[in-house]
Amino acid sequence: MAQTTMTEGLQDAAVLLMSLGETEAAEVFKHLAPKEVQKLGEAIARTKSITRDRVDEVIDRFTTDAADQSLIVTDSSDYVRSVLRLALGEDKAALLIDRILQGGDVSGIESLKWMDPVSVAELVRNEHPQILAAILVHLDYDQAAAVLKLLGDRQRNEVMLRIATMEGIQPTALKDLNEVLFKVLSGGDKVRKASLGGVKTAAEMINLLGTTLEGAVLESIRSFDAELAQKIMDKMFVFDDIIKLDNKAIQIVLKEVPADSLIVALKAAQPALVEKFLLNMSSRASEAMREDLESSPPMRLSEVEVQQKEIVKIVRRLADEGEISIGGGGDEDVMV
């Protein structure tokens, strides 16, 4: 299966950083987000040797790309707004624009993104559910879900209910947190509240909890508000929902998913979904995949679910990027 452009870009970045030397590479890492540091670090660790030609190729392309960029910006504020909106969309950009241009301080919470879920859970498990909800909506969905798994059932359900019903957060909403761990968010009534929380955020987190906890959380929310629970379920997308994608979307997804990951994910998939994937492969790839599925040994359901969740993440990313549409469609463009 073809390597993804994103993977190739990550490898190029690793080569470039390794060519810079430890001191310069460390300075670059200081400006990256936690997940970017992790991915780049892993890419560098996997790179055992690099040819001189490969290094020259990466440096030449980087130099060309850098030379093409104009650093002249007449209005830096407008530039930041435009770039963020183009890159992230209006809703996601709004929060960052507030933080950057209005001086909102979330450095305390940002520091949590560098910590493992166990440490975060230990730090915040004694906080009020509303405070916990306000913290988790600032974290990436997978990190927030990992923290939620470490909470007690009752606390987890209370937090998810508050996340699902959250309409926004004022910058001063986190004042009650321990000041040793978090800095107080600045700003007052003039600062627009951030578009965090809500049904979609709750759905994203619940999607990553695993089937057992997922059902328990949804049932708890349903007992409080059946309509709210249904709205959350409508926003959720699980592995079995991939069968609703049209054939063109399936083909795009296949280009992004490693073959070994797909084999594991399909071990517990419904037969119709397995056939949907096979139908959208070339004859040779389809035959090889079918043989691998039949010959592969039994696997733990937990291992299968991990790979299914990874593929769901890829599907969602492609949907967010506008590459595919989650919601199905025609069955055109079948591979032959």
C-alpha positions in Angstrom: 0.0 0.0 0.0 1.3 3.4 -0.8 3.0 5.5 1.8 1.2 8.7 2.8 2.4 12.2 1.9 2.2 13.0 5.6 4.6 10.1 6.5 7.0 11.2 3.8 6.9 14.8 5.1 7.6 13.5 8.6 10.6 11.5 7.4 11.9 14.6 5.5 11.6 16.7 8.7 13.5 14.0 10.6 16.3 14.0 8.1 16.4 17.8 8.1 16.6 18.0 11.9 19.3 15.3 12.0 21.4 17.3 9.5 21.2 20.4 11.7 23.0 19.0 14.7 21.8 18.6 18.3 21.8 22.2 19.4 20.0 23.6 16.4 17.5 20.7 16.4 16.7 21.3 20.0 15.9 25.0 19.2 13.4 23.8 16.6 11.8 21.3 19.0 11.1 24.2 21.4 8.6 25.6 19.0 6.7 22.4 18.3 3.6 21.0 20.0 3.9 17.9 22.2 2.5 15.5 19.6 4.8 17.0 16.9 7.8 16.4 19.2 6.7 12.8 19.8 6.2 12.0 16.1 9.4 13.6 15.0 11.3 12.0 17.9 10.0 8.6 16.8 10.8 9.2 13.2 14.4 10.2 14.1 14.7 7.1 16.3 13.6 4.9 13.5 16.1 6.4 11.1 19.3 4.3 11.4 21.3 5.6 8.4 20.9 8.3 5.8 22.8 8.6 2.5 24.5 11.8 1.6 22.2 12.1 -1.5 19.1 11.8 0.7 20.3 14.6 3.0 21.2 16.8 0.0 17.8 16.2 -1.6 15.9 17.2 1.6 18.0 20.3 2.2 17.7 21.4 -1.4 13.9 21.1 -1.3 13.7 22.9 2.0 15.9 25.7 0.8 13.8 26.1 -2.3 10.5 26.1 -0.4 11.9 28.5 2.2 13.1 30.9 -0.5 9.6 30.9 -2.1 8.0 32.2 1.2 7.6 35.9 1.6 8.2 37.2 5.1 6.8 40.7 4.4 3.4 41.1 6.2 1.9 44.6 6.4 -0.6 43.7 9.2 0.5 40.9 11.4 -2.8 40.6 13.2 -4.8 40.2 9.9 -2.2 37.8 8.7 -2.6 35.6 11.8 -6.3 35.6 11.5 -6.3 34.8 7.8 -3.7 32.0 8.1 -5.5 30.3 11.0 -8.9 30.5 9.4 -7.6 29.0 6.2 -5.7 26.3 8.0 -8.2 25.4 10.7 -11.6 26.7 9.7 -13.6 29.4 11.5 -14.5 27.5 14.6 -11.1 26.0 15.4 -9.3 29.2 14.6 -11.5 31.4 16.8 -10.0 30.0 20.0 -6.4 30.4 18.9 -7.0 33.9 17.6 -8.4 34.9 21.0 -5.4 33.4 22.8 -2.8 35.0 20.4 -4.3 38.4 19.8 -6.3 39.0 23.1 -3.7 37.7 25.5 -5.6 34.7 26.9 -3.2 32.7 29.0 -3.7 28.9 29.0 -0.1 28.0 29.6 -1.0 26.0 32.7 -3.3 23.7 30.7 -0.9 23.7 27.8 1.7 22.2 30.1 -0.6 19.2 30.7 -0.3 18.2 27.1 3.3 17.2 27.7 2.3 14.9 30.5 1.1 11.3 30.3 -2.6 10.6 31.0 -1.9 8.9 34.3 -0.1 12.0 35.7 -2.8 14.3 34.4 -5.5 12.1 36.0 -3.7 12.1 39.4 -3.4 15.9 39.3 -7.0 16.7 38.5 -9.1 13.8 39.8 -10.0 15.7 43.0 -11.3 18.7 41.2 -14.9 19.5 40.8 -16.4 17.9 37.6 -17.1 21.3 36.1 -13.4 22.2 36.5 -12.3 18.8 35.2 -14.6 19.3 32.1 -13.0 22.8 31.5 -9.6 21.2 31.6 -10.3 18.3 29.3 -11.9 20.3 26.5 -8.5 22.0 26.1 -6.7 18.7 25.6 -6.5 16.7 22.4 -9.4 14.2 22.2 -7.2 11.1 22.6 -5.4 12.5 25.6 -8.7 13.6 27.2 -10.2 10.2 26.5 -7.2 8.5 28.1 -7.6 10.6 31.2 -11.3 9.9 31.4 -10.6 6.1 31.4 -8.6 6.6 34.6 -11.5 8.3 36.4 -14.2 6.5 38.4 -17.5 5.6 36.7 -19.5 8.2 38.5 -16.9 11.0 38.0 -16.4 10.1 34.4 -20.1 10.3 33.7 -20.5 13.6 35.5 -17.6 15.1 33.6 -18.9 13.9 30.2 -22.3 15.3 30.9 -20.8 18.7 31.6 -18.7 18.6 28.5 -21.7 17.7 26.4 -23.8 20.6 27.8 -20.9 23.1 27.8 -21.5 26.1 25.5 -18.3 27.9 26.1 -15.7 28.9 28.6 -14.9 32.4 29.9 -11.1 32.9 30.4 -11.8 33.3 34.1 -13.7 30.0 34.4 -10.6 28.1 35.7 -9.8 30.4 38.6 -10.5 27.6 41.2 -7.7 25.4 39.9 -4.6 25.0 42.0 -2.4 28.0 41.1 0.7 25.8 41.4 -0.6 23.7 38.4 -2.4 26.3 36.3 -2.0 30.0 35.7 -5.2 32.0 36.1 -6.7 32.9 32.7 -6.7 36.6 32.2 -9.4 38.8 30.6 -12.8 39.8 31.6 -16.3 40.3 30.1 -14.9 41.9 27.0 -13.1 38.7 26.0 -15.3 36.5 23.9 -15.7 33.0 25.5 -14.0 30.2 23.7 -16.0 27.8 21.6 -15.1 24.7 23.6 -17.2 21.8 24.8 -20.5 20.8 23.4 -22.0 17.7 21.7 -19.3 17.3 19.1 -16.5 17.5 21.7 -18.3 14.9 23.9 -18.8 12.6 20.9 -15.1 12.8 19.9 -14.0 11.9 23.4 -16.5 9.1 23.9 -15.4 7.6 20.5 -12.0 7.0 22.0 -13.1 5.5 25.3 -13.6 2.0 24.1 -16.9 0.1 23.7 -17.4 -0.8 27.3 -17.0 2.7 28.8 -18.6 4.2 25.7 -21.8 2.4 26.4 -21.8 3.2 30.1 -21.2 6.9 29.6 -23.9 7.2 26.9 -26.4 5.4 29.1 -25.6 7.8 32.0 -26.2 10.8 29.8 -29.3 9.2 28.3 -30.8 8.8 31.8 -30.3 12.6 32.3 -31.3 13.7 28.9 -32.3 11.2 26.2 -32.3 13.9 23.4 -28.8 15.0 24.3 -27.6 11.4 24.3 -29.0 11.0 20.8 -27.4 14.2 19.6 -24.0 12.8 20.8 -24.6 9.5 19.1 -25.5 11.3 15.9 -22.1 13.0 15.9 -20.2 9.8 16.7 -18.5 7.8 14.0 -17.4 4.2 14.7 -15.4 1.7 12.6 -18.6 -0.1 11.4 -19.8 3.3 10.0 -17.1 3.1 7.4 -19.4 0.9 5.3 -21.5 4.0 4.7 -18.7 5.7 2.8 -18.8 5.6 -1.0 -16.2 3.6 -3.0 -14.2 6.7 -3.9 -13.8 7.6 -0.2 -12.9 4.0 0.7 -10.1 4.1 -1.9 -8.8 7.3 -0.4 -8.8 5.8 3.0 -7.0 2.7 1.8 -4.1 4.9 0.6 -3.7 6.2 4.1 -4.0 3.0 6.1 -1.0 0.5 6.4 -1.9 -3.0 5.2 -0.9 -4.6 8.5 -3.1 -2.2 10.5 -6.1 -3.0 8.2 -5.6 -6.7 8.5 -5.9 -6.5 12.3 -8.8 -4.1 12.2 -10.8 -6.3 9.8 -10.4 -9.4 12.0 -13.6 -8.6 14.0 -15.4 -6.5 11.3 -18.7 -7.4 9.8 -18.4 -9.4 6.5 -20.0 -6.7 4.5 -17.4 -4.2 5.6 -14.6 -6.6 4.8 -16.0 -7.0 1.3 -16.4 -3.3 0.9 -12.6 -2.8 1.5 -11.7 -5.7 -0.7 -13.9 -4.5 -3.5 -12.0 -1.2 -3.6 -8.6 -2.8 -3.9 -6.8 -4.0 -7.0 -7.4 -7.7 -7.8 -3.9 -8.6 -6.6 -4.1 -6.6 -3.4 -7.6 -7.9 -2.7 -6.4 -11.5 -3.1 -3.4 -10.9 -0.8 -5.5 -9.3 1.8 -8.0 -12.1 1.8 -5.2 -14.7 2.2 -3.7 -12.7 5.1 -7.1 -12.4 6.9 -7.6 -16.2 6.6 -4.1 -17.1 7.7 -3.6 -14.6 10.5 -3.8 -16.0 14.0 -6.6 -15.1 16.5 -6.2 -11.7 18.2 -7.4 -10.1 21.3 -10.4 -7.9 20.8 -8.6 -5.0 22.5 -5.8 -5.2 19.9 -8.4 -5.2 17.1 -10.2 -2.2 18.6 -6.9 -0.2 18.8 -6.4 -0.5 15.1 -10.0 0.2 14.3 -9.8 3.4 16.3 -6.7 4.4 14.4 -8.5 3.9 11.1 -11.5 5.9 12.4 -9.0 8.7 13.2 -7.7 8.7 9.7 -11.3 8.8 8.3 -12.2 11.7 10.5 -9.0 13.6 9.5 -9.7 13.1 5.8 -13.3 14.3 6.4 -12.0 17.4 8.2 -9.6 18.1 5.4 -12.4 17.8 2.8 -10.9 14.8 1.1 -13.9 12.6 1.8 -17.5 13.0 3.1 -18.8 11.1 6.1 -22.3 10.2 5.2 -22.1 7.9 2.3 -22.9 8.4 -1.4 -22.8 6.5 -4.6 -20.8 3.4 -5.4 -18.9 4.7 -8.4 -15.3 4.2 -9.2 -14.9 0.5 -8.1 -11.4 -0.8 -8.5 -10.9 -3.6 -11.1 
